[in-house]
Amino acid sequence: MSVALEASGLGKRYGKRWALEHCSFELPTGSIAGLVGPNGAGKTTLLHIAVGLLEQTNGSIRILGEQPGSASVLPRVGFVAQEMPLYKSFTVDEMISFGAHTNVTFDLPLARHRMEHFEIPLDQRAGSLSGGQRAQLALALAFAKHPDILLLDEPLASLDPLARREFLKILMEGIADSGATVVLSSHLLTDLERVCDHMMVLARGRFRLIADTNEILKNHKVLIGPRERAGAISGVEQVLQQTTTDRQATLLVRTNGPIIDPAWMVNQASLEDVVLSYLDSRSATDGPEPELHAIRTEVAR
């Protein structure tokens, strides 16, 4: 299996506070991964380390098999930061020309074509663009590098629902053309569910779940049955959430085999419910690290 991004025991400390701690993962080449977590979970820190803007405190990380920030790997990496930093006084065309002068592999016609497609005037100042237009310009600049891996830090956060949908549509079209590996950081689970084939769930600086989305859905179920039978259930590896009434229990579980007990009705869990259960404060405390459920599979595209 070819790996695009990998880390082992990665940690980053700011003073006495750990923003990331004991992070280990492998992301297959060609995957589209959603990096999910609440604000302050460590998503931005991880991406900044991956592109070489920050240095880790301990552990190791490799991107496309290279050290982050090295001259050999930078041309192969596209990055859109959360604040989408653009020179406000530059026109759109000046921003594109700047990208062409600072990147050896920059595709000038592609970037200009994308601006024409979105009817964004080339002579308009970047500082006067709307949030959606800034996002599309930043994405065009990143795609024009023809990167092997594209890292996007909360690009959807400031966009309205229609702009988010359009951004994701263009993102998926660009990925289909290039075959790039993508890491898309967001806390908007509904948007991620539509486009991602991997989920990386981060809470309080530690990964709670790293898995192929199909494997997540396959291995997580909702069980409804008698409350008095909610103890050990054959085929259940872990109960992630439990709600009960006087007679009935509803369980969100991770399975390690078929549920064959006829007392339990088995339903498919939604991806959103599964991810939220791993992010739940009761599962992401500062106490002992919960078992990390990691399924690493090669993605056929």
Helices and strands as residue ranges (DSSP letters): E 3-14, E 17-28, E 32-36, H 43-50, E 58-63, G 74-76, E 77-80, H 92-102, H 108-117, G 126-128, H 131-143, E 149-153, H 161-178, E 181-186, H 189-195, E 198-203, E 206-212, H 213-219, E 220-226, G 227-229, E 236-244, E 248-255, E 265-268, H 271-279, E 293-294
